[in-house]
Amino acid sequence: MAKGPQPRRGPATQGSALRALLRCNLPPGAQRVVVSAVLVLLVLVNVVLIFLLAFR
């Protein structure tokens, strides 16, 4: 017999956390600021990692 869908147990995955973050009702200007800040943070982390790898 086929079982019905069961509720998920265990920790939430990162994808569901991202979906929950994207579902929040921020105004478009605030969403743009948040996305820009996250992208700038990712670029800075990548630059630091590149320099650490280049000059070790």
SVG drawing of the C-alpha trace seen along z (x, -y; Angstrom):
<svg xmlns="http://www.w3.org/2000/svg" viewBox="-2 -51 55 53">
<polyline fill="none" stroke="black" stroke-width="0.4" points="0.0,0.0 1.2,-3.5 1.7,-5.8 0.7,-9.4 3.1,-12.2 4.7,-12.3 5.9,-15.5 9.6,-16.1 11.6,-15.4 15.1,-16.7 16.9,-19.9 15.7,-22.3 17.8,-22.4 19.4,-25.6 17.1,-25.7 14.0,-25.9 15.6,-28.6 16.3,-30.6 12.7,-30.1 11.5,-31.3 13.7,-34.4 12.5,-35.1 8.9,-34.8 9.1,-37.6 7.1,-40.7 9.8,-43.3 9.2,-46.3 11.1,-46.1 13.6,-48.7 14.5,-46.8 14.8,-43.5 17.2,-45.1 19.3,-46.4 19.4,-43.0 20.3,-41.2 23.0,-43.7 24.5,-43.4 24.6,-39.6 26.2,-39.8 28.8,-42.3 29.6,-40.1 30.0,-37.0 32.4,-38.9 34.5,-40.1 34.7,-36.6 35.8,-35.3 38.5,-38.1 39.9,-37.3 40.0,-33.6 41.8,-34.3 44.4,-36.4 44.9,-33.9 45.5,-31.1 47.7,-33.3 50.1,-34.5 50.3,-31.5"/>
</svg>
